[in-house]
Amino acid sequence: MPTLESLKRRLESVDDLHSVVKTMKAMAAVNIRQFEKTAAALEHYRGTVELGFQAVMHRQPQTLVGAQAAPQKDIVAIVFGSDQGMCGQLNEKIVDHVLTYLEERRRERSNPDVIVVGQRAAGRLEDRGRIVNDLFGVPLAQSGVTPLVRRLLFNIEARLADKGPQPVHLFYCRHLTGASFEPHRVQLLPLDRRWLENVRKKAWPGPSLPLFTMNQDELFSALVRQYLTISLASAAVESLASENASRLAAMQGAEKSIEDQRQELEGAFHRQRQMAITEELLDIVAGFEALKKPDATDARA
């Protein structure tokens, strides 16, 4: 049976752990809110870029000829996971999503290149027999998203220059609400013809027709570059928001478990303390009774 001192030490340890979990829970909630705001800003900017595409295609609809369906050949899969633990099933879900998609393409004899952002996701892919061609670290804050996007763009450009045109797909967890998220896939390259057609058909938001003065090809290339940048940044931000959402859910579960354990320890501590108090009272009563008995020598006298 544990002693009072050991129970007291365990209670102190549980209290310390509970404080850590509450801190991590609060940080995850704050991070989610920050990444949600960043994702909303990126979506607003994406709308501006789409207006640029719309303006170009309004003047020259045959620009759509440059966009085509993804060719049936080897793809480049960019997977966003996590570097840190305690984020629930985020890495398992995104890895399952990636492997399911690649398994469906196996009959096409494709040999995809896999680029992973996050050590833990890369480890799970390798454990399941998938070769990771390049690995990048997960940014610790919003300020690290832009350098990550630049490195990914450089990697994609170098890969396409070496192997020729390849479809590029993004795999990441998209944040929904609260502590929920879902795996998601986006075709980054080539530009989806159907998406461009839908953009072209949208009503222009204004009474006047779109107008631009710079070279059309240069403008289109700049818009494509911005589109790639926004798509990669959105994937990174959504993945970070999902990571913190998953961590928030994990910390909520851990907090409940800690609280249950603390109640059990408090109950055991109070029972043990009551037993110790009872034993002390019994010892006092026994001593008092012993003092009340007449001494045998005095009785004979």
N, C-alpha and C positions, 0 to 999 in steps of 0.2 A: 504494500500500500504506500503510495507517495506521501512524503512528509509535507507539512505546511510550507516549509521553505522551498521545496522543489515545486510545489503548486504555485507559490508566489512568483518564482522565477519564470515559470511557464506563462503565467498571466502577463508578466511584464513583456516577455517576448512576443506574445500575441498582440499586445497593445502597440508595440513598436511596428510589427508587421501591418497592423491595421492602419496605422498612420501613413506608412509607405504606400499602401494600396489606395488610400483616399487621395494622397497627393498625385499618384499616377492617374487616377480616375479624373481628377480635376484638370490635369494637364491635357489628357486626351480630349476632354470636352472642349477645352479652349482651342486646341489645335484643330479640331473638327470645324469649329466655327470659322477660324481663320482660313482654312483651306476651302470651305464652302464659299466664302467671299471671293477668294482668288478664282475659283472655278466659275463663278457668276461673271466676274470681270472678263475672263477669257472667252466665255460664251458671247458676251457683248461685243468683244473685239472680233470674234469669228463672224458675227453678223455683218460687221463693217467690211471684212474681207470678202464675204459673199456678195455684198453690194458691188465691190470692185469687179468680181467675176461677172456679175450681171451686167455691169456697164460695158465691159469688153465684148461680151457675147451679144449684147443688144446691137452694137455697131457691126459685128462680124460673126454671125451665128455659126459659120463653118469652123470656128475655133474648136467646136466640139469634136472635130475630126481627130484632134490630138489626144483626146481622152478615149479610153477603150476599156473593155472588160479585162479583168486580171487574167493574164495568160496562164495556161495550165503548165507550169514548170516549177522548178524549185523556188521556195519562198524564203523570205527573211522574216523570222518571228521575233519580235521585240516583246519581252515578257517583263512586267513590273511586279516585283514582290517586295520583301522586306529584308533588312539587315538585322533587325532586333527581334527578340522573341516576345513572348507574352502578348501575342496579337491573334489568338484564337486560331481559326481555320483558314485564315486569309491565304497563306501560301499553298496549303493543300488544295483549296478550291481553284485557285488560278492555275496551278500545275495540272490538275485534273482537266480543266477546260482546255488548256493547250494540248495536252496529250490526246484528248478525244478528237480535237480538230485534226491534228497531225495523223492520227490513226485512220481517219476517214480519207486522207489523201495518200495513204500508203499504197493503195492499188494503182496510183498514178506513178509509182516508182520515184517519188520525189525525195530529195535529200536536203531538207531545209537547214538553213543556218539559223542558229538560236542565239540571240543576244539577250542577256538577262540583267535586269537592274535589281539587285538584292541578293546577298549571299545565301540566305536561307531558301529562297526559291530555286536558286541554281543548284544547291545541294540536293534538294528533293528531285529535281529533274535528272541529275546524274545518278541518284540512287535508283531511279526507274529506267536507267539505260539510255538516256538522251544526252548527247554530247552538247556541251555549252561552248560556243565558239568565242564569245566575248562576255565579260562580266564588268558591270559598273556598280558603284556604291549608291545607296539611296541617300538623297540629300536630307540633312538633319533639320533643315528649316526652309522656308519659302525662298530665301536668298540663294539656296543651292540648286533651285530648279533650273534657272537660266543656264548656268555652266553645264549642267547635265544635258540639257537639250542641245547645246552647242556640240558637245562631245558625240552625242548620238547622231546628229546631222552629219558631222564629219565622218563618222564610221559608216553611215549609210552611203554617202557620196563615194567614199573610197571603195566600198564593196561593189557598188553598181558600176563604177569605172573599171574595176578589175574583172567582174563576171558578166557585165552587160545588164540590160534591164531585167529586174526581178520584182515580183509582187512583194510588198512589204506590209505586214500586218502587225497591229498592236494588240497585245493581250494584257488586260488590267482589270482590277475590280472597281466597279463604278459604285460610288456612294449613293445610297437611296435616301433614307431618313433615319435620324437617330443613330442607332448602332447597327443598322442593316446595310448590306451591300450585295452586289451580285457580279459574277465574272462577265466580262464584256470583250468583244473583238471588233476592231475597226480596220478596214482596208485603207492603208495610208497611201500606197502607190501601187499601180498607176491611179491617177484620179478617176473616180468612178463616173462613167459617162452618164448613168442615170441620175446621179447626184447633181452633176452640172446641168443636165436638162431640166431638173426640177428647179434649180436656182434660176435658170434663164426664164422659166415660165412664171416666176413670181411677179406680182404687180410691183412696179417701181414706186417706192414710198415718197411721192412728191408730185406736184403739178407739172414740173418740167422734165424733159428727157435727160438721161445721163450724158455727161460730156467729159472727155479727157483730152489732153493735148500732147502727152508724151507718146513715144513710140509704142505701138500696141504690143509687139512681141516682148519688149522689155518690161512693160507693165504686167503682162500675163506671167512672165517668169518671176517677177517680184511678188506677185500675188500667190503663186505656187509656193514660193519660199516661205511666205508668211503663213500660208495654210499648213505647211509641214511643221513649222515652229509651234503654231497654236495647238495642233493635234498632239504633238509630243508633250508639250507643257500641260495640256489638259489631262492626258493619260497619267502623267506623273503626279499631278495635283489630286486627281480622283483616287489614285492608288494610295497616296498619303492620307487622304481623308478616310478611305476605307480601312487602312491600317489602324488609324486611331479609333475608328468606330469599332473595329474588332477588339482592340485593346480595351476600350471602354466596356464592352460587353463582358470580356474576360475578367476585368477588374470588378465589375458588379457581381459576377458569380463568386469571385474570390472573397469579396467583402462579406457576402452573405454566409459563406462557409466559415470565415473567421469569426463572425458574430455568433454563429451556432457553436463553434468550438469554445469561444469565450464564455458563453452561457454554461456549457458543460463544466468548464474548469472552475467557474465561479461557484457552481453548485457543489462540485467536489471539494473546493476550498472551504466553503461554509460548513459542509458536513464534517470535514476533518477538524475544523476549528471547534465546532460544537462538541465533537467527541473529546477533543483535548480539554475543553473547558469542563465537560462532565467528569472526566477522569480526575482533574484537579479538585473539583468539588467533592468527589467521592473520597479522595485522599484526605482532604481537610476534615470531612465528616468522620472518617475512620480515625484520624488522629485525635479529634475532639472526643470521640467515644472512648478511645483508649485512655485519655486523661481523666475521664469521669470515673473509670473503674478504680475501686480502692486498692491500694497496694497490699499484696498478700501478707507482708510482715506486719503492717498495721492492723490487718484483720485478726491475726493470731493474738496480738496484744490486747 
